[in-house]
C-alpha cells in the first residue's frame, strides 16, 4: 500500500506533507531524485536527491527508476532503491509526485491511495508562486500554464483537497489517512467523524467545485 499526493506547483503540498509526517510516524517520505537546482532552504538527501541531467539519464538507462517524468523543464523520478529503503523500515511510502508520476505509479502499484491538492483559485496560486520567490517571472508563467494542464487531470485521483485554509486542508488529509490506513486507534465517534470528512473529499463529491476553479484558469 502506498500513499500518493500530487498538486500543481505552489498549491501548498509540501507544507501539508511535512505537517502530516510530523503526526504519523508510520508514514515515510519517499525522497525523489531531481535535476532541479537546490534551493536555499533544501537539504540534499532529505528534500530531494539532487543530480545532474547526465547522471539522471544514466539512471534511466540503468533502469533505476520506478517512475520518472520531465516537469517544468527539469527531471524528477522515484528510484526503486528508495522504495526498498522504506520497505526495509516497514513503513508506508508517502510519494510527493507530479500528475505524470502519479499516473506511472498507478500503473505499477495496484494498492494505493491517490490525493490531489489544488489551490482555491488562479489568483491565489499566482500570488503564492510570486511570494515564495523561488522562480523568476518566466518560470512562474510556465508553472501557471502547467497548472491548468495538471488540474485537468483531477479525475485520476480518489480524493481532492482544496487548500484554501491550511488547517482545514490538513484535517481533511489526516482524515483520508486515518480512514484508509487506520494508523491511529481513535474512538468510534472520532472514526465516524473522520470518515465523513474523508468522504466529502471523494472525487465524485468534489467535481463541481474543481470545475468551477478550473474556469478561472482559462
N, C-alpha and C positions, 0 to 999 in steps of 0.2 A: 504494500500500500504506500502510495506517495501523496504528497500534498503540493499542489502546483498553484502559484499565484502569479498572475500576469497583469500588466497595466501599461497604458501609454506612458512615455517618459514625462515625469512631473506630476503624476496623479497621486503621489504620496505612498506608493507601495513599500518603499524601503523603510520608512518610519513605522508603518503598520507591522511589517515583518519583525523589526527589531523589538517592538513592544511585545509581540506575541512570543518571540523566543525567550524573552525575559520572564515570561509566565509559564510556558510549557517546556520543561526540560527534557521531555521525551521526543521533541522535535529537534532535528539538527539541520542547520542551514547547509545546502549544497552550494559550495563555492564554485562559481563559473570561471571559465578561462576567457580572457578577452584581449584584443589588440588595442583597445582604447587606452589613451594615456591615463596615468594615475592622477587622481585629484588630490588636493592639499590635505583633505581630512581622511583619506583612504589608506589602508594598510594592505600590502601585498600578502596574499595567502589567507586573509580574513574577509575582505570585501570582494576581491577577485584575485585570480592568478593572472598577473599581467605578463604578456608575452609579445614578441614581435610578430608581424604578419608572416614572415618566413618560417618561424617556429610553429605558428598556428597551422600553416599549410602542411608542414611536415607531420604534424599530429593528425591531420586529416588523412594524409597518405598512409599513416601507420594504423589507421582505424582505431584511434584512441577515444573518439567521441561517441557518446550515446546520442547526442543531438548537437547541431551547430547551425548558425544562421548569420547572415550579414544584416546588420541593423545600424541605421544612421551612419553609413559609410565605415563601420567597424565590424569586427567579427566577434561572436560570442558562442561559447559552447560548454556543454557539460561532459566531463570525461567519465569514462567507465571506472577509472581508478578512484574518482571522487565518490561514486556510489558505493564502491567496495569499502571505502573508508567508513562511510556512515553505517553500512550494514554490519561491519565488524563491531561497531559500538552498540548494535542492537537498537538503533534509533529509527525514527520515521523521517525520511528525507523530505525537506521542505525546499522546493525549487522556486527560484526567482528568475523567470524567463520571459522573453517576449512572446507574442502570439504565435510566431513561427515555431519557436521552441516548444510551446505547449502542444501544438499540433503533432510535432515529431514525437514527443513523449507519449501522447495518447496512442499513437500507432504502435509503440514498442512496449508500453506498460499498461496492461488492462485495468489493474486495480489502482485507481487514483481519483482524487477529488480536485477539480479544477475551478479556481475562483478568479474572477476578473474584476479588478479595481478600476473605477472610472471617475473622472472629475465631474463636478456638477454642471460645468458649462465650458464653452470655448474660452471666454474671457478669463475665467478662473484659472484654467490651465496655462494660458499665456502669461498671466500675472505670476504664477508660481515659477515658470521656467525663467522668466526675466529676473525675478527677485533672488533666485538661488545663485545667479552669477557664475555658473559653471560652463556656459556656452555663449558664443558670440551671436550676433543677430542672425547671421546666415544659418547657424546651427539651430537656433530657436525656431526659425521659419521651417526648417526641414523637419524638426520634431513635431511641430503643429500639423504639418502636412501629413506626416506618417501617422499621427494620432487618429486622424479621420479614417484612414485605412484600417488601423488596428481596431478602432471602435466598431467598425462594421463586421468584425469577426466575433462579436459578443455571443452569438448564438451557439458557439462551440464550447461554451462553459456552462457548468451546472449552476453556478452561483454568480450573482452580480452584486457588488457593493459600491454604492455611490459615496465617494469620500468627500463629503461636504463639511461635516463636523467630525473631527478626528475621533473623539471619544465614542461617538455613535458608530462610526465605521469600525473601530476596533472591537467594540462589543459584538457587532454583527460577525466579525471574523472569528472571535472567540467562540461564539455560539456555533458556527459552522464546524469548527474543530471539535468542540465538545460533543456535538451530535454524531459526527461521523467517526471519530476515533475514540470517544469515551475515555479521554485521558485523565479526567478528574472525577472522583467519586462524589458527585453532587447529590443533594436530596432529590426526591421525586418531583417536588414542586419546582425546584430550580431547573431540573431536566426538562420539564414541560415548558417552562418559560424560554429556555434556550432553543427548544425545538420550534416554538412559534417564531422566534427571531430568525432562525435559520431558514425556515420555510418562506418567510417574507422575501428573502434574498434569492429564492429559486428563480431560475431563468424565466419560467412562464409567468411569474408574478412581477417581474421587473421589465418586461419587454416594452410596455408603453412608456415608461419613464426613460428608458435608454433611447428609444426612437425620438422622443422629444428633445433630449440632449443632442442627439445627432443632427437635428435640424439646425442647431446653432453653429455647426461646423461647416455647413455648405457655403 
